[in-house]
Amino acid sequence: MAESGQVVVVGGGISGLACALRLEQLSVPVTLLEASHRVGGLIHTTEQDGFLFESGPQSFQGTEALLGVIRAMGIQDELCKADPRAPRYVLRRGRLLRIPMSPQAILSTSLLGARARWKVVSEAFRRTTPPSEEESIAAFVRRKFGHEILEYLVSPFVSGVYAGDPEKLSLSAAFPTLTQWEREYGSVLRGAMKSRGGDRVAQSTPPLCSFRRGMTTLPQAMAAELGERVQRGASVEAIERANGPGPGGFRVRAAQSHAGQILAAQAVVMAAPAHVAAHLLAPFVPRLAHKLSGIAYASLAVVASGYYKKQASVPLDGFGVLVPRSEKHRTLGIVWNASLFPGRAPEGQMALTSFIGGATDPEIASKSKAEISAIVQRDCEQILGITGSPITSAIWVHQKALPQYNLGHGHVVEAIRDAEQSVAGLYFAGNYLEGPSVGKCVERAFQVAESVKAYLESGVVTRAD
């Protein structure tokens, strides 16, 4: 039996929720189908023994679009912002060294040698031209700044954002602004200053945010606003082009509670992971499905631990620490949650979250949770000087945690845009398009919703770019 409806959104992660929410605000009838019994994708908060743990993203940058959603949901009073001055650290030769966050700090930092410091601060006075071929992040940084900057600043940062390998990640796909600045100004520092207003660069950085009761607050509020338009436990089994007059007709077959249903839609928004989208689209967009199936995903283990503060040899005040591969630890980074946001740990205790695995250490995902926990505990002892076992801990292993914007990824994005042009009523939202951050996902989802609205009103296919 077919149920009428103008738009079906497939996937209830942050992208699908944001797209459905914006469609609802635009008075477009929408149904969101989520295969699991909870929304939010990797965003999930757990309360355990008085600690607040996150199984996925630990925080988000408060972009204007995202803060607008929070205000619209009426949860702005639940928002908490980290101190923008909270120091970030990198491990070098076993020591925690502050990451320099300003030109003055770069000149005086002990994290980098004199030659590396000079390469950074003098980059604004040099002009370079990007190569004609696509360039990896590692190749770009070596060419512009040298190996030391790559090893102790850029590679750890890339691991923290993408869980990726800088030798494989595409600069133009992952950080397109850097390519644009070098092309236009011959210098990324000069481009940053001219594009953002010089000394106002630091002030323009969105604040780091979460909620008093954790990251789950956001997707739960969005789902509550959508109400019955969200169907949980609804697994999409097939998407078919509808026969008949008019562009953009689809039939979406889904199973829910052992019962099948067919939803009629004028437009479909794919907000599921790339490999899920590939499977559903293979029957009628096989070439695009092949490209989507080729998007690599990095596996990642997240280990949340609670300790007494007295177990640490030094106070853990700040954002956390990134761990370069050359330091011979398997942990990629450790976030000091309790020093960032209130309510993460009981009095006299502290909450830490370690990330391990990623594209540079895929074998981690095949290990048992006990093995992963033992590795992380040993790394915490050696990196942070923590003694003894944690009071409590939780571990999540995400086999497909983050899409990799590897060399050639731009061709996939272009194929998606071509599909939005050629297959009337088909649109895409997700973290494999314009960035994996929560803010980027929301911005892309809003763009898609606006394009869907325009398409339904005019019958003209519009691109979400």
C-alpha positions in Angstrom: 0.0 0.0 0.0 1.4 3.4 -1.0 1.4 6.3 1.3 1.4 9.8 -0.2 4.2 12.1 0.6 6.3 14.6 -1.3 9.8 13.9 0.1 11.4 10.9 1.7 14.7 11.4 3.5 16.7 8.2 3.9 18.9 8.2 7.1 18.4 9.7 10.5 21.9 10.9 11.2 22.5 14.6 11.7 22.3 15.3 7.9 19.0 13.6 7.5 17.5 15.2 10.6 18.7 18.7 9.5 17.3 18.2 6.0 14.0 17.0 7.2 13.7 19.8 9.7 14.4 22.4 7.1 11.9 20.9 4.7 9.3 21.0 7.5 10.2 24.7 8.1 9.6 25.2 4.4 6.2 23.6 4.6 7.2 20.6 2.5 5.7 17.3 3.6 8.5 15.0 4.6 9.0 11.5 6.0 12.4 10.5 7.5 13.3 6.8 7.5 15.9 5.6 10.0 16.9 1.9 10.1 18.0 1.8 13.7 15.8 2.6 16.7 17.5 5.8 17.6 18.4 8.9 15.6 21.7 10.8 15.5 24.0 8.3 13.8 27.4 8.2 15.6 26.2 11.0 17.9 25.2 9.2 21.2 25.7 10.1 24.9 25.9 7.5 27.6 25.6 8.1 31.4 27.6 5.6 33.4 28.6 5.6 37.1 28.2 9.4 37.3 30.2 10.0 34.1 28.9 11.4 30.8 30.5 9.7 27.8 30.2 10.3 24.1 30.5 7.4 21.7 31.1 9.6 18.7 31.8 13.3 18.3 32.7 14.9 21.6 31.8 18.5 20.6 31.0 20.7 17.7 31.9 24.1 16.4 29.0 26.6 16.9 28.6 27.7 13.3 25.8 30.2 12.6 23.6 27.6 10.9 24.0 25.2 13.7 23.4 27.8 16.4 20.2 28.8 14.5 19.0 25.2 14.7 19.7 25.2 18.4 17.7 28.4 18.9 14.8 27.1 16.8 14.7 23.9 18.9 14.6 26.0 22.1 17.6 24.2 23.6 20.0 27.2 23.7 19.9 27.2 27.5 21.3 23.7 27.4 24.3 24.8 25.3 27.7 25.0 26.9 30.8 26.5 25.3 34.4 25.5 26.0 36.9 28.2 27.0 38.5 29.3 23.6 41.8 29.8 25.4 41.9 26.1 26.5 45.3 24.9 25.4 45.7 22.0 23.0 48.8 19.8 23.2 50.9 17.6 20.9 53.1 14.8 22.2 56.8 15.2 21.2 59.5 13.0 22.6 57.2 12.0 25.4 56.4 15.6 26.5 53.1 17.4 26.2 53.8 20.6 24.3 51.3 23.4 23.6 50.1 23.8 20.0 50.9 27.4 19.0 47.7 29.2 18.1 49.1 32.6 16.9 52.1 33.8 14.9 53.7 35.0 18.1 53.3 31.6 19.7 54.8 29.9 16.6 57.9 32.1 16.9 58.4 31.0 20.5 57.1 27.4 20.6 59.4 24.6 21.6 57.3 22.2 19.6 59.0 23.1 16.4 62.6 23.8 15.4 63.8 27.2 14.3 63.8 26.2 10.6 60.2 25.0 10.8 59.1 28.1 12.7 60.6 30.3 10.1 58.9 28.4 7.2 55.5 29.0 8.8 55.9 32.7 9.6 57.6 33.6 6.3 55.1 31.8 4.2 53.0 34.9 3.8 56.0 36.6 2.1 56.6 33.9 -0.4 54.5 33.1 -3.6 54.0 29.5 -4.8 51.8 28.0 -7.5 49.9 24.7 -6.8 50.7 21.8 -9.2 48.4 21.0 -12.0 47.7 17.5 -10.7 45.7 16.7 -7.6 47.8 16.9 -4.4 47.7 15.0 -1.2 47.7 16.9 2.1 51.1 15.5 2.9 52.6 16.5 -0.4 51.2 20.0 0.0 52.6 20.5 3.5 56.0 19.2 2.6 56.2 21.5 -0.4 55.0 24.6 1.6 56.3 24.0 5.1 58.5 21.0 5.4 58.3 17.5 7.1 58.4 18.7 10.7 55.2 20.7 10.3 53.6 17.7 8.7 54.7 15.3 11.4 53.9 17.3 14.5 51.0 19.6 13.5 49.2 18.6 10.3 49.2 14.8 10.5 47.9 14.7 14.1 45.3 17.2 13.2 44.2 15.2 10.1 43.9 12.1 12.3 41.8 14.0 14.7 39.3 15.4 12.1 39.2 12.6 9.5 41.0 9.6 11.2 42.7 9.8 7.9 46.1 9.3 6.2 47.5 12.6 5.0 49.5 10.7 2.3 46.1 9.7 0.8 43.8 12.5 1.7 43.1 15.0 -1.1 43.9 18.6 -0.2 41.3 20.0 -2.7 38.6 17.7 -1.3 39.4 17.9 2.4 40.5 21.5 2.6 39.5 23.2 -0.6 40.0 26.7 0.9 43.8 26.1 1.1 44.0 25.3 -2.6 41.9 28.4 -3.4 44.1 30.7 -1.3 47.3 29.4 -2.8 45.9 29.7 -6.3 44.5 33.3 -5.8 47.2 34.8 -3.5 50.2 32.5 -3.8 50.2 32.0 0.0 47.7 30.4 2.4 48.5 32.8 5.2 48.1 35.8 3.0 44.9 34.3 1.7 43.6 33.7 5.2 44.3 37.3 6.2 42.7 38.8 3.1 39.7 36.5 3.2 38.9 36.9 6.9 40.1 40.3 7.7 43.6 40.0 9.0 43.8 40.2 12.8 40.1 39.1 13.1 41.0 35.6 12.0 41.1 34.2 15.5 37.9 36.0 16.5 36.0 34.5 13.5 36.6 30.9 14.7 33.2 29.4 15.9 33.2 28.4 19.6 33.6 24.7 20.6 30.2 23.6 22.0 28.3 20.7 23.5 25.2 20.4 25.8 24.8 20.0 29.5 23.5 16.5 29.0 25.7 15.6 26.1 25.7 15.7 22.3 22.5 13.5 22.1 20.6 16.6 23.1 20.7 17.9 19.5 19.4 15.0 17.5 16.8 14.1 20.1 15.4 17.7 20.0 15.4 17.7 16.2 13.5 14.3 16.1 11.1 15.5 18.8 10.3 18.6 16.6 9.7 16.4 13.6 7.5 14.0 15.6 5.7 11.4 13.6 7.5 12.4 10.5 10.4 10.3 11.8 10.0 6.6 11.5 12.6 4.6 13.5 13.4 1.0 12.8 12.4 1.6 9.2 14.9 -0.1 7.0 14.8 1.0 3.3 15.0 -2.1 1.1 14.7 -0.6 -2.3 14.1 2.7 -4.2 12.4 2.5 -7.6 11.6 5.1 -10.2 7.8 5.4 -10.5 6.2 4.9 -13.9 3.9 7.5 -15.1 3.8 11.2 -16.1 5.7 13.9 -14.4 9.4 14.0 -13.3 10.9 12.7 -10.1 8.5 10.0 -9.0 9.8 7.4 -6.7 8.6 4.4 -4.7 10.5 3.7 -1.5 10.1 0.2 -0.1 10.8 -0.1 3.6 10.4 -2.7 6.3 9.3 -1.7 9.9 8.4 -4.1 12.7 8.3 -7.0 10.2 5.8 -5.2 8.1 6.4 -3.7 4.7 5.4 -0.4 3.3 5.7 1.6 0.1 6.0 5.4 0.2 5.3 7.5 -2.8 7.7 10.4 -3.2 8.3 13.2 -5.6 11.8 13.6 -4.3 14.2 11.4 -2.3 17.1 12.7 -0.2 19.9 10.1 0.4 21.3 10.9 3.8 22.6 7.4 4.6 26.3 6.4 4.5 27.8 6.2 1.0 27.9 2.3 0.9 24.2 2.2 1.9 23.3 4.8 -0.8 25.3 2.8 -3.3 23.3 -0.4 -2.7 19.9 1.4 -3.0 20.8 3.3 -6.1 22.5 0.5 -8.0 19.4 -0.6 -10.0 18.8 2.8 -11.7 22.0 4.8 -11.3 24.7 2.1 -11.5 27.7 4.3 -12.5 27.1 6.6 -9.5 26.5 3.6 -7.2 29.9 2.2 -8.3 31.6 5.5 -7.4 29.8 5.7 -4.0 30.8 2.2 -3.2 34.4 3.2 -3.8 34.4 5.8 -1.0 36.7 4.4 1.8 35.7 4.6 5.4 38.1 4.6 8.3 37.4 2.4 11.3 37.8 3.9 14.7 37.6 2.8 18.3 36.4 5.2 21.0 37.4 4.5 24.6 35.9 6.6 27.3 37.4 6.3 30.8 36.8 7.8 34.2 39.6 8.3 36.7 40.2 10.0 40.0 42.1 13.3 39.4 44.8 12.1 41.8 45.6 9.3 39.4 47.2 11.8 37.0 50.7 13.1 37.6 49.8 16.5 36.3 46.5 18.5 36.1 44.8 17.8 32.8 43.5 21.3 32.0 42.8 22.0 28.3 41.3 20.4 25.3 43.5 17.3 25.1 46.5 15.9 23.3 47.2 14.7 19.7 49.7 11.9 19.3 51.9 11.8 16.2 52.6 8.4 14.7 56.3 8.9 15.2 55.7 8.8 19.0 55.1 5.0 18.6 51.8 5.0 20.5 48.6 3.6 18.8 46.3 6.2 20.4 45.6 9.0 18.0 44.5 11.5 20.6 42.9 12.0 24.0 40.2 14.5 24.8 40.0 15.8 28.4 36.2 16.1 28.5 35.8 17.1 32.1 38.0 20.2 31.6 36.0 21.4 28.6 32.4 21.0 29.7 30.6 20.8 33.1 28.9 17.6 34.3 31.2 15.1 32.6 32.6 13.6 35.8 31.8 13.6 39.6 33.7 15.9 41.9 37.3 14.9 42.2 37.2 12.7 39.1 37.9 13.2 35.4 36.6 11.9 32.1 38.9 11.1 29.2 38.1 9.9 25.7 40.8 8.2 23.6 40.6 7.6 19.9 42.5 4.7 18.3 42.6 3.1 14.9 41.8 5.2 11.8 43.2 4.9 8.3 46.8 4.6 9.5 46.0 1.7 11.9 43.1 -0.3 10.5 44.1 -3.5 12.3 42.7 -2.0 15.6 39.1 -2.7 14.4 39.8 -6.4 14.3 40.9 -6.6 17.9 38.7 -7.4 20.9 37.4 -4.7 23.1 39.6 -6.0 25.9 42.7 -5.8 23.8 41.8 -2.2 22.7 41.1 -1.1 26.2 44.5 -2.5 27.4 46.3 -0.6 24.6 44.6 2.6 25.5 45.2 2.2 29.2 48.9 1.6 28.6 49.0 4.7 26.4 47.3 6.8 29.0 49.8 5.7 31.6 52.8 6.6 29.3 51.4 9.8 27.8 49.6 11.3 30.7 51.3 9.7 33.6 48.1 8.1 34.9 48.5 5.4 37.4 46.1 2.5 38.1 43.0 1.3 36.4 40.1 3.5 35.4 37.1 3.7 37.8 34.8 2.9 34.9 35.1 2.7 31.1 33.1 2.2 27.9 34.2 1.3 24.4 32.7 1.6 21.0 34.2 0.2 17.8 32.9 1.9 14.6 33.8 -0.2 11.6 32.9 2.6 9.2 33.4 5.7 11.3 34.4 8.4 8.9 34.5 8.7 5.1 37.9 9.4 3.6 38.3 12.3 1.3 41.1 10.5 -0.5 42.7 11.5 -3.9 40.0 11.3 -6.5 37.2 12.1 -4.1 36.3 15.2 -6.1 35.3 13.0 -9.0 32.8 11.3 -6.7 31.3 14.6 -5.6 31.0 15.7 -9.2 29.2 12.5 -10.1 26.8 13.1 -7.3 26.1 16.6 -8.6 25.6 15.2 -12.1 23.1 12.7 -10.7 21.2 15.5 -9.0 21.0 17.1 -12.5 20.1 14.1 -14.5 17.8 12.1 -12.1 14.9 14.4 -11.3 14.1 14.5 -7.7 17.2 12.7 -6.3 19.4 14.6 -3.8 22.2 13.8 -1.5 23.2 14.9 2.0 25.9 13.4 4.2 29.3 13.7 5.7 31.0 12.4 2.5 30.2 15.6 0.6 31.5 18.8 2.0 33.1 17.8 5.3 32.5 15.4 8.2 31.9 18.0 10.9 28.4 18.5 12.4 28.3 22.1 11.2 29.2 21.2 7.6 26.6 18.4 7.6 23.9 20.8 8.7 24.8 23.5 6.2 24.8 20.9 3.3 21.5 19.5 4.5 19.9 23.0 4.5 21.2 23.7 1.0 19.7 20.4 -0.2 16.3 21.2 1.5 16.2 24.6 -0.3 17.0 22.9 -3.6 14.3 20.3 -3.1 11.8 23.0 -2.3 12.7 24.9 -5.5 12.5 21.7 -7.5 9.0 20.8 -6.2 7.7 24.3 -6.9 9.2 24.7 -10.4 9.8 21.3 -11.7 13.4 22.4 -12.6 16.2 20.4 -11.1 18.5 22.5 -9.0 21.9 21.7 -7.6 22.7 21.9 -3.9 26.0 23.8 -4.3 
